[in-house]
Amino acid sequence: MRFLVTGGAGFIGSNYMHYVVNKYPNDYFVCLDALTYAGNYNNIKDLEEKDNYKFVKGDITDKEFIDDLFNKEQFDVVINFAAESHVDNSIKNPGVFLTTNIIGTQVLMDASLKYNVKRYHQVSTDEVYGDLPLDKPELKFREDTPIHTSSPYSSSKAGADLLVGAYHRTYGLPTTISRCSNNYGPYQFPEKLIPVVISKALKNEKIPVYGTGSNVRDWIHVIDHNIGVDLIVRNGRVGEVYNLGGHSERTNLEVVKTILKQMGKSEDLITFVEDRKGHDLRYAIDSTKSEDELGWNRTYTFENGIKETVDWYLNNTEWIDNILSGEYKNAYKD
Ligand SMILES: NC(=O)c1ccc[n+]([C@@H]2O[C@H](COP(=O)([O-])OP(=O)(O)OC[C@H]3O[C@@H](n4cnc5c(N)ncnc54)[C@H](O)[C@@H]3O)[C@@H](O)[C@H]2O)c1
């Protein structure tokens, strides 16, 4: 089968590329990425030598370019990871989130319809469900939990999800959607909590924590997310939404302290800063549907996953330095 994977130079997409290109030598994968500030060609450079893989630089909102690519490559499956993904940026500049996350999805689905793609998969987020109270631990997001967003980021992802549902119902596009909780693992851009903590702690710099650090996230290792996406794409039922969660609810403060402990750094580095506007309190995912229907389950506990992840960043400080210096932008040569 011929796959298009968008956003494959980003955090989750690059981990996905490594997983599938190695696992399925008889399938062919085109990785499409615009290499925005969040796209890092270093994440996927080592795949260049693979026969079943090709990188294409391009923008999912560019209709003509996407049409040409679909015409040329005749994809069977499209998996859309490409997005603007950082909530803080969406609060400062919502426009590009609507363009990439909603219009980009529309452009990909129009091409998928025109060229008879057999499966269009949208990578979405648990943030479309809004948040849960801190004092009701029994509540979790299910696939039928109403969409109720807080940030321009989550609203743009929810808008895309609604459009995917509409393209399935109105035009019969064979779609699936996955909604996953907070990911951690190698290759995460150092704007998100875990790589920020590690990169700042390495330099003994103050580590900013929003509010009191009591916001709860359900952490999942990126590999477990990607195993789930692969199962949904291959075995999931058309028209369905599948939740993927890590069964690992932790407050932000707990996460920061766990990392500092492993790095042998003082908790005095923690500095509480003004809370994010509209900050969601708690996310928690019920993944029963994915577990029962697809046999999916997480393979990492938070404890072993975070340990391996911190070790990865400590063993790859060059990767972080390359981003902090801006040098990573030169990794891709046309
Ligand atoms: N990070 C998480 O915890 C998390 C959790 C659930 C869902 N998701 C979703 O997973 C997907 C990937 O997230 P991530 O954390 O890897 O994001 P990321 O920001 O690390 O990567 C996004 C990638 O998309 C590319 N991109 C952006 N705009 C593009 C465009 N117009 N055309 C082509 N490529 C473009 C970027 O260059 C980058 O490589 C997103 O759709 C996100 O909403 C993320």
Ligand as a Chemical Component Dictionary entry (heavy atoms), coordinates in Angstrom:
data_LIG
# 
_chem_comp.id                   LIG 
_chem_comp.type                 NON-POLYMER 
_chem_comp.pdbx_formal_charge   0 
_chem_comp.three_letter_code    LIG 
# 
loop_
_chem_comp_atom.comp_id 
_chem_comp_atom.atom_id 
_chem_comp_atom.alt_atom_id 
_chem_comp_atom.type_symbol 
_chem_comp_atom.charge 
_chem_comp_atom.model_Cartn_x 
_chem_comp_atom.model_Cartn_y 
_chem_comp_atom.model_Cartn_z 
_chem_comp_atom.pdbx_ordinal 
LIG N1  N1  N 0  1.989  16.460 21.216 1  
LIG C1  C1  C 0  0.938  15.902 21.802 2  
LIG O1  O1  O 0  0.967  15.634 22.998 3  
LIG C2  C2  C 0  -0.300 15.561 21.001 4  
LIG C3  C3  C 0  -1.336 14.861 21.617 5  
LIG C4  C4  C 0  -2.451 14.482 20.863 6  
LIG C5  C5  C 0  -2.523 14.830 19.522 7  
LIG N2  N2  N 1  -1.513 15.531 18.945 8  
LIG C6  C6  C 0  -1.621 15.834 17.503 9  
LIG O2  O2  O 0  -0.617 15.075 16.850 10 
LIG C7  C7  C 0  -0.137 15.767 15.693 11 
LIG C8  C8  C 0  1.363  15.927 15.768 12 
LIG O3  O3  O 0  1.695  16.638 16.952 13 
LIG P1  P1  P 0  3.220  16.952 17.329 14 
LIG O4  O4  O 0  3.271  17.146 18.789 15 
LIG O5  O5  O -1 4.094  15.958 16.667 16 
LIG O6  O6  O 0  3.383  18.367 16.606 17 
LIG P2  P2  P 0  4.711  19.098 16.104 18 
LIG O7  O7  O 0  4.412  20.560 16.234 19 
LIG O8  O8  O 0  5.917  18.546 16.769 20 
LIG O9  O9  O 0  4.806  18.707 14.567 21 
LIG C9  C9  C 0  3.946  19.229 13.595 22 
LIG C10 C10 C 0  4.584  19.006 12.232 23 
LIG O10 O10 O 0  3.661  19.488 11.231 24 
LIG C11 C11 C 0  4.395  20.251 10.271 25 
LIG N3  N3  N 0  3.503  21.238 9.685  26 
LIG C12 C12 C 0  2.946  22.326 10.306 27 
LIG N4  N4  N 0  2.206  23.021 9.419  28 
LIG C13 C13 C 0  2.274  22.358 8.235  29 
LIG C14 C14 C 0  1.712  22.576 6.955  30 
LIG N5  N5  N 0  0.906  23.635 6.708  31 
LIG N6  N6  N 0  1.982  21.690 5.963  32 
LIG C15 C15 C 0  2.782  20.622 6.204  33 
LIG N7  N7  N 0  3.364  20.378 7.382  34 
LIG C16 C16 C 0  3.108  21.233 8.394  35 
LIG C17 C17 C 0  5.531  20.892 11.080 36 
LIG O11 O11 O 0  6.604  21.277 10.224 37 
LIG C18 C18 C 0  5.898  19.771 12.041 38 
LIG O12 O12 O 0  6.862  18.907 11.466 39 
LIG C19 C19 C 0  -0.887 17.094 15.672 40 
LIG O13 O13 O 0  -1.967 16.975 14.784 41 
LIG C20 C20 C 0  -1.376 17.276 17.096 42 
LIG O14 O14 O 0  -2.563 18.039 17.139 43 
LIG C21 C21 C 0  -0.410 15.906 19.654 44 
# 
loop_
_chem_comp_bond.comp_id 
_chem_comp_bond.atom_id_1 
_chem_comp_bond.atom_id_2 
_chem_comp_bond.value_order 
_chem_comp_bond.pdbx_ordinal 
LIG N1  C1  SING 1  
LIG C1  O1  DOUB 2  
LIG C1  C2  SING 3  
LIG C2  C3  SING 4  
LIG C2  C21 DOUB 5  
LIG C3  C4  DOUB 6  
LIG C4  C5  SING 7  
LIG C5  N2  DOUB 8  
LIG N2  C6  SING 9  
LIG N2  C21 SING 10 
LIG C6  O2  SING 11 
LIG C6  C20 SING 12 
LIG O2  C7  SING 13 
LIG C7  C8  SING 14 
LIG C7  C19 SING 15 
LIG C8  O3  SING 16 
LIG O3  P1  SING 17 
LIG P1  O4  DOUB 18 
LIG P1  O5  SING 19 
LIG P1  O6  SING 20 
LIG O6  P2  SING 21 
LIG P2  O7  DOUB 22 
LIG P2  O8  SING 23 
LIG P2  O9  SING 24 
LIG O9  C9  SING 25 
LIG C9  C10 SING 26 
LIG C10 O10 SING 27 
LIG C10 C18 SING 28 
LIG O10 C11 SING 29 
LIG C11 N3  SING 30 
LIG C11 C17 SING 31 
LIG N3  C12 SING 32 
LIG N3  C16 SING 33 
LIG C12 N4  DOUB 34 
LIG N4  C13 SING 35 
LIG C13 C14 SING 36 
LIG C13 C16 DOUB 37 
LIG C14 N5  SING 38 
LIG C14 N6  DOUB 39 
LIG N6  C15 SING 40 
LIG C15 N7  DOUB 41 
LIG N7  C16 SING 42 
LIG C17 O11 SING 43 
LIG C17 C18 SING 44 
LIG C18 O12 SING 45 
LIG C19 O13 SING 46 
LIG C19 C20 SING 47 
LIG C20 O14 SING 48 
# 
